[in-house]
Amino acid sequence: MDRYQHRKSTVKLTLTDAAGNVMPGRKVRLALKNHEFKFGCNIFWFSEMLKPGIAPERKEQLEKLWSSWSDVFNFGTLPFYQGTYEPREGETKEEETLRAAKFLSEHGVQLKGHPLCWHTVAAKWLMAKTVDEVFENQLSRIRREITAFKDYVSMWDVINEVVIMPVFTAEENAITPLCQKMGRVGLIKALFERAHQEDPNATLLLNDFNTSEKYKELIADCLDAGVDINVIGIQSHQHQGFWGLEKLNEVLERFEAFKKPIHFTENTFVSGDLMPSHIVDLNDWQVPEWPTTPEGEERQARDLIAMIDELFAHPQVEAFTNWDFRDGAWLGAPAGLVRLDGSHKLSYEAFKKRVKCDWHTDVTLMTDENGNVDLTGFRGEYEAVCDGKTAAFTLNKTDKALSIALA
């Protein structure tokens, strides 16, 4: 049995030339160019590559990183943490982030903004405001960011890690008091309503690292209150070792009951020493150096592939985002798919093999007397090549027949 059959479709293609004449008895190559499934990674470093005046050697380094990134991923997460995106009130990184978003979108990368509201990496200047003023600021921020990026960013983590938000005490911030006053559901509802209002076509996520019954209860309460959550976001920062398939399937079973798409939004596997099991908050593990190791790289590749295989086999999972592309990006961890020098790890090559080889469609078929061929393949964006001419088309879940004109 093909455990990935639900990722595929069959379509009858009718090939025509530019004049509309059918093309019988012709060889046609049909190749998948971009998966429907979102194979993603954050891309927080990218805006630097496009920055005017960047040193040539640094630009060359980042261009090599981009070449490796874009050879695997079709889905990227851009940073919108208010504390760094708007370090001073009204002074944002809109220009450089918009430049990156435009470039990435034009190069076939679907984008998500992360996050619009969060109690960590929050703006310090919000502390001088009243709770009501903070609320108005968050609504205004949603309007500003979604309006500015609407043409390029189609997806948003609206609010992040709300299970812990009203009891969060690790750092003083203005969002925790707001959540305490409005309640988790009240705040989520208000922010989602504003986001949907600003872009009715956007895909909006609730995102959390807490995968317990508490998150399930929060989602249920939100849905009961009429919150229009499009996608359930699940994090899995596995610095202390792979969850294992038993826990992974337990988490999937917990959230599949909502019958909504599931995105695994932030996922890390370290390729060095594992973080000690007694550490509760990953941020508390501070070491001067955390190198990648050959044994760790083998483990990382094995665990990453075990997880992505299981997720790709689950019909409700629509996206997987590896949280670091290069080592040292978060907490200094060797959680990247490439090393500090940009060289590829085993995990990079294994991931690429899944996306570009094992889960790929590239076939050459012969049209019948009516110019028809039947294509069965992984869903996504395709290119047809026949007699030196090309055409693009999309293999989706609904279309059973398509006519494509080659020019």
Phi, psi and omega per residue, in radians:
M1 nan 2.348 3.127
D2 -1.440 1.871 -3.093
R3 -1.266 -0.099 3.119
Y4 -1.954 0.296 -3.106
Q5 -1.030 -0.596 -3.120
H6 -1.186 -0.190 3.079
R7 -1.551 -0.052 -3.028
K8 -1.984 2.801 3.021
S9 -2.481 2.856 3.046
T10 -2.114 2.377 -3.126
V11 -2.446 2.526 3.023
K12 -1.620 2.075 -3.134
L13 -1.774 2.328 3.005
T14 -1.919 2.052 -3.116
L15 -1.612 2.322 3.064
T16 -2.282 2.774 3.028
D17 -1.505 -3.080 -3.078
A18 -1.079 -0.440 -3.141
A19 -1.520 -0.031 3.123
G20 1.606 0.117 3.116
N21 -1.452 2.385 3.138
V22 -1.198 2.762 -3.028
M23 -2.108 1.471 -3.124
P24 -1.378 2.671 3.032
G25 1.062 0.635 -3.127
R26 -2.050 2.523 3.000
K27 -1.407 2.308 3.114
V28 -2.298 2.290 3.078
R29 -1.678 2.253 -3.115
L30 -2.106 1.997 -3.028
A31 -2.239 2.323 3.070
L32 -1.233 2.230 -3.138
K33 -1.888 -0.460 -3.096
N34 -2.692 2.040 -3.116
H35 -1.072 2.593 2.932
E36 -1.193 -0.728 3.091
F37 -1.098 2.480 -3.104
K38 -1.615 1.804 3.028
F39 -1.638 1.895 -2.936
G40 -2.185 2.956 3.040
C41 -2.761 2.601 3.043
N42 -1.170 2.744 -3.073
I43 -2.485 0.862 -3.044
F44 -1.143 -0.425 -3.059
W45 -1.463 -0.145 -2.894
F46 -1.199 -0.638 -3.064
S47 -1.060 -0.481 3.119
E48 -1.098 -0.605 -3.097
M49 -1.084 -0.534 -3.088
L50 -1.695 0.036 -3.065
K51 -1.201 2.267 3.101
P52 -1.050 2.422 3.085
G53 1.446 0.097 3.133
I54 -1.097 2.479 -3.140
A55 -1.075 2.397 -3.076
P56 -0.961 -0.715 -3.127
E57 -1.185 -0.617 3.097
R58 -1.216 -0.714 3.117
K59 -1.094 -0.722 3.125
E60 -1.088 -0.726 3.119
Q61 -1.065 -0.779 -3.119
L62 -1.250 -0.589 3.090
E63 -1.134 -0.625 3.068
K64 -1.165 -0.677 3.105
L65 -1.111 -0.762 3.118
W66 -1.092 -0.701 3.128
S67 -1.046 -0.753 3.113
S68 -1.208 -0.747 -3.129
W69 -1.050 -0.878 -3.018
S70 -1.283 -0.231 3.115
D71 -1.369 -0.173 -3.112
V72 -2.132 -0.769 -2.914
F73 -1.745 2.554 3.072
N74 -2.101 0.148 -3.016
F75 -2.531 2.185 -3.082
G76 -2.232 2.584 3.093
T77 -1.902 2.151 3.115
L78 -1.746 2.594 -3.070
P79 -1.482 2.284 3.063
F80 -2.311 0.479 3.088
Y81 -1.029 2.167 -2.984
Q82 -1.088 -0.593 -3.105
G83 -1.122 -0.497 3.121
T84 -1.841 -0.512 3.119
Y85 -1.290 -0.591 -3.138
E86 -2.325 1.214 -3.062
P87 -1.097 -0.493 3.008
R88 -2.204 2.448 -3.025
E89 -0.933 2.186 3.095
G90 1.492 -0.161 3.120
E91 -1.857 1.773 -3.015
T92 -1.963 2.979 3.054
K93 -1.713 0.566 -3.086
E94 -1.042 -0.803 -3.044
E95 -1.043 -0.890 -3.089
E96 -1.248 -0.594 3.122
T97 -1.236 -0.667 3.110
L98 -1.154 -0.658 3.098
R99 -1.082 -0.744 3.107
A100 -1.167 -0.771 -3.115
A101 -1.065 -0.729 3.140
K102 -1.111 -0.821 3.139
F103 -1.058 -0.857 -3.092
L104 -1.108 -0.764 3.131
S105 -1.074 -0.737 3.134
E106 -1.188 -0.319 3.110
H107 -1.786 0.408 2.982
G108 1.413 0.244 3.134
V109 -1.672 2.136 3.012
Q110 -1.359 2.471 -2.975
L111 -2.123 2.573 3.012
K112 -2.226 2.451 3.052
G113 -1.684 2.399 -3.047
H114 -2.473 2.243 -0.438
P115 -1.874 2.921 3.081
L116 -1.450 -0.537 3.114
C117 -2.485 2.265 3.115
W118 -2.801 2.619 -3.126
H119 -1.464 -0.221 3.102
T120 -1.876 2.641 -2.986
V121 0.910 0.645 3.113
A122 -1.429 2.775 3.140
A123 -1.248 2.195 -3.132
K124 -1.136 -0.571 -3.100
W125 -1.189 -0.253 3.062
L126 -1.158 -0.377 -3.088
M127 -1.111 -0.398 -3.131
A128 -1.422 -0.084 -3.077
K129 -1.727 2.760 3.017
T130 -1.280 2.888 3.135
V131 -1.052 -0.711 3.133
D132 -1.132 -0.656 3.112
E133 -1.186 -0.633 3.090
V134 -1.101 -0.741 3.120
F135 -1.059 -0.814 3.123
E136 -1.098 -0.628 3.114
N137 -1.121 -0.725 -3.138
Q138 -1.149 -0.676 3.072
L139 -1.131 -0.742 3.137
S140 -1.159 -0.667 3.123
R141 -1.098 -0.730 3.110
I142 -1.060 -0.775 3.119
R143 -1.068 -0.809 -3.075
R144 -1.098 -0.885 -3.056
E145 -1.202 -0.786 -3.112
I146 -1.165 -0.688 3.116
T147 -1.112 -0.766 -3.086
A148 -1.186 -0.595 -2.992
F149 -1.887 0.140 -3.017
K150 -0.956 -0.601 -3.081
D151 -1.308 -0.254 -3.017
Y152 -2.210 -0.507 -3.109
V153 -1.916 2.005 -3.042
S154 -1.802 0.013 -3.006
M155 -2.543 2.504 -3.106
W156 -2.459 2.403 2.829
D157 -1.417 1.761 -3.002
V158 -1.176 -0.805 -3.126
I159 -2.548 2.446 -2.909
N160 -2.028 2.293 2.977
E161 0.985 0.975 -3.068
V162 -1.380 -0.378 3.134
V163 -0.967 -0.755 -3.095
I164 -1.598 -0.218 -2.931
M165 -0.927 -0.870 -3.077
P166 -1.269 -0.207 3.141
V167 -2.015 0.169 -3.100
F168 -1.246 2.204 -3.087
T169 -2.267 0.044 -3.052
A170 -1.134 -0.518 3.084
E171 -2.610 2.498 -3.134
E172 -1.228 2.353 -3.128
N173 -2.696 2.928 -3.087
A174 -1.618 -0.159 -3.081
I175 -1.475 -0.649 3.117
T176 -1.014 -0.842 3.085
P177 -1.054 -0.608 3.099
L178 -1.111 -0.765 3.127
C179 -1.165 -0.627 3.092
Q180 -1.106 -0.699 -3.110
K181 -1.271 -0.778 -3.048
M182 -1.541 -0.329 -3.027
G183 1.454 2.677 -3.112
R184 -0.977 -0.930 -3.051
V185 -1.153 -0.710 -3.135
G186 -1.062 -0.750 3.138
L187 -1.204 -0.798 3.126
I188 -1.005 -0.807 -3.099
K189 -1.056 -0.794 -3.110
A190 -1.121 -0.737 -3.096
L191 -1.252 -0.695 3.098
F192 -1.131 -0.706 3.128
E193 -1.072 -0.739 3.128
R194 -1.161 -0.716 -3.135
A195 -1.116 -0.774 3.102
H196 -1.117 -0.622 3.131
Q197 -1.125 -0.704 -3.099
E198 -1.301 -0.559 3.089
D199 -2.587 1.613 -3.121
P200 -1.053 -0.351 -3.111
N201 -1.627 -0.084 -3.105
A202 -1.255 2.630 3.027
T203 -1.674 2.123 -3.019
L204 -1.978 2.311 -3.097
L205 -1.988 2.563 2.803
L206 -1.778 2.288 -2.969
N207 -2.252 2.392 -3.129
D208 -2.725 2.633 3.025
F209 -1.523 -0.317 3.140
N210 -1.390 1.940 -3.084
T211 -1.831 0.312 -3.077
S212 -1.496 -3.045 3.075
E213 -1.052 -0.459 3.141
K214 -1.084 -0.704 3.104
Y215 -1.215 -0.702 3.104
K216 -1.058 -0.746 3.123
E217 -1.121 -0.694 3.125
L218 -1.104 -0.779 3.115
I219 -1.068 -0.787 3.135
A220 -1.051 -0.747 3.128
D221 -1.116 -0.684 3.122
C222 -1.135 -0.792 -3.134
L223 -1.132 -0.672 3.083
D224 -1.096 -0.533 -3.134
A225 -1.508 0.030 3.089
G226 1.526 0.266 3.106
V227 -1.262 2.251 -3.091
D228 -1.572 1.381 3.089
I229 -1.467 2.100 -3.116
N230 -1.440 -0.640 -3.042
V231 -2.474 2.486 3.051
I232 -1.653 2.111 -3.141
G233 -1.711 2.322 -3.115
I234 -2.231 2.253 3.088
Q235 -1.728 2.638 3.040
S236 -2.598 1.421 3.080
H237 -1.485 1.762 -2.951
Q238 -1.772 0.930 3.138
H239 -1.161 -0.338 -3.118
Q240 -1.807 0.230 3.098
G241 2.063 2.782 -3.107
F242 -1.066 2.371 3.043
W243 -0.923 -0.712 -2.980
G244 1.626 2.706 -3.061
L245 -1.177 -0.518 -3.137
E246 -1.125 -0.828 3.112
K247 -1.184 -0.705 -3.139
L248 -1.013 -0.782 3.140
N249 -1.259 -0.494 3.044
E250 -1.121 -0.746 3.104
V251 -1.137 -0.760 3.126
L252 -1.066 -0.755 3.139
E253 -1.124 -0.596 -3.124
R254 -1.123 -0.697 -3.003
F255 -1.796 -0.249 3.110
E256 -1.187 -0.343 -3.127
A257 -1.070 -0.406 3.140
F258 -1.349 -0.164 3.108
K259 0.985 0.650 3.068
K260 -2.056 2.744 3.046
P261 -1.017 2.546 3.128
I262 -2.092 2.289 3.032
H263 -2.030 2.237 2.950
F264 -1.526 1.773 -2.820
T265 -1.533 -0.530 -3.093
E266 -2.497 1.947 -3.039
N267 -2.370 2.192 -3.130
T268 -2.295 2.437 2.985
F269 -2.267 2.182 -3.117
V270 -1.485 2.603 3.126
S271 -1.944 0.404 3.042
G272 -2.226 -2.674 3.086
D273 -1.088 2.450 3.097
L274 -1.278 2.578 3.053
M275 -1.134 2.425 3.141
P276 -0.978 2.527 -3.043
S277 -1.209 -0.336 -3.103
H278 -1.383 -0.183 3.124
I279 -1.281 2.175 -3.133
V280 -1.589 -0.884 3.104
D281 -1.689 2.055 -3.090
L282 -0.987 -0.515 -3.133
N283 -1.157 -0.295 -3.108
D284 -1.377 -0.206 -3.116
W285 -1.569 1.739 -3.116
Q286 -2.035 2.030 3.126
V287 -2.226 2.585 -3.097
P288 -1.150 -0.481 -3.118
E289 -2.629 2.434 -3.120
W290 -2.417 1.406 -3.023
P291 -1.375 2.680 2.973
T292 -1.329 2.653 3.141
T293 -2.338 2.718 3.120
P294 -1.011 -0.756 3.141
E295 -1.157 -0.702 3.132
G296 -1.134 -0.628 3.136
E297 -1.186 -0.634 3.064
E298 -1.129 -0.761 3.124
R299 -1.119 -0.769 3.141
Q300 -1.014 -0.821 -3.126
A301 -1.105 -0.766 -3.122
R302 -1.090 -0.798 -3.077
D303 -1.256 -0.695 3.118
L304 -1.054 -0.809 -3.109
I305 -1.195 -0.655 3.085
A306 -1.033 -0.694 -3.111
M307 -1.287 -0.809 -3.090
I308 -1.188 -0.567 3.060
D309 -1.057 -0.763 -3.112
E310 -1.202 -0.687 -3.117
L311 -1.242 -0.694 3.126
F312 -1.130 -0.454 3.131
A313 -1.410 -0.202 -3.095
H314 -1.631 2.147 -3.016
P315 -1.140 -0.377 -3.118
Q316 -1.582 -0.225 3.121
V317 -1.426 2.175 -3.074
E318 -2.045 -0.131 -3.110
A319 -2.731 2.583 3.024
F320 -2.389 2.187 -3.138
T321 -2.074 2.018 3.005
N322 -1.319 2.291 -2.908
W323 -1.407 -0.428 3.066
D324 -2.201 2.433 3.051
F325 -1.663 -0.712 3.129
R326 -2.049 2.567 -3.125
D327 -0.969 2.628 3.006
G328 1.442 0.039 -3.051
A329 -1.230 -0.654 -3.134
W330 -2.253 2.151 3.131
L331 1.073 0.294 -3.125
G332 1.237 0.181 -3.030
A333 -1.292 2.536 3.027
P334 -1.436 1.131 -3.034
A335 -1.855 0.123 -3.135
G336 -1.396 2.906 2.995
L337 -1.577 -0.211 3.003
V338 -2.201 2.719 -3.108
R339 -1.383 3.094 -3.117
L340 -1.021 -0.553 3.139
D341 -1.500 0.061 3.115
G342 1.550 -0.090 3.128
S343 -1.231 2.602 -3.029
H344 -1.376 2.390 3.013
K345 -1.557 3.010 3.050
L346 -1.015 -0.626 -3.115
S347 -1.124 -0.642 3.102
Y348 -1.116 -0.869 -3.103
E349 -1.116 -0.671 3.138
A350 -1.184 -0.715 3.115
F351 -1.125 -0.796 3.133
K352 -1.068 -0.690 3.135
K353 -1.083 -0.707 3.103
R354 -1.084 -0.867 -3.029
V355 -1.238 -0.763 -2.980
K356 -1.693 -0.242 -3.113
C357 -2.141 -1.109 -3.014
D358 -1.177 -0.642 -3.118
W359 -1.954 0.840 -3.046
H360 -2.220 2.649 3.072
T361 -2.182 2.162 3.090
D362 -2.653 1.762 -3.044
V363 -2.280 2.660 3.015
T364 -2.008 2.163 -3.071
L365 -2.206 2.868 3.123
M366 -1.922 2.228 3.120
T367 -1.257 2.616 3.114
D368 -1.467 -2.952 -3.071
E369 -1.134 -0.287 3.121
N370 -1.793 0.152 -3.140
G371 1.365 0.371 -3.073
N372 -1.818 2.577 2.926
V373 -2.428 2.627 3.057
D374 -1.811 2.115 -3.138
L375 -1.906 2.244 2.953
T376 -2.070 2.179 -3.105
G377 -2.901 3.089 3.070
F378 -1.171 2.407 -3.085
R379 -1.199 2.536 3.107
G380 2.697 -2.820 -3.113
E381 -1.596 2.290 -3.051
Y382 -2.112 2.817 2.961
E383 -2.159 2.322 3.043
A384 -1.854 2.341 3.130
V385 -2.233 2.180 -3.126
C386 -2.631 2.247 3.130
D387 0.941 0.629 3.116
G388 1.343 0.071 3.124
K389 -1.952 2.712 -3.029
T390 -2.259 2.804 3.019
A391 -2.702 2.559 3.100
A392 -1.825 2.525 3.062
F393 -2.693 2.903 -3.126
T394 -2.051 2.228 3.023
L395 -1.605 1.938 -3.071
N396 -2.103 -2.968 -3.048
K397 -1.450 -0.373 -2.955
T398 -1.848 -0.677 -3.062
D399 -1.262 2.199 3.112
K400 -1.763 -0.269 3.133
A401 -2.576 2.431 3.133
L402 -2.436 2.515 2.998
S403 -1.896 2.213 -3.112
I404 -2.195 2.311 -3.119
A405 -1.751 2.154 -3.136
L406 -1.606 2.348 -3.118
A407 -2.489 nan nan
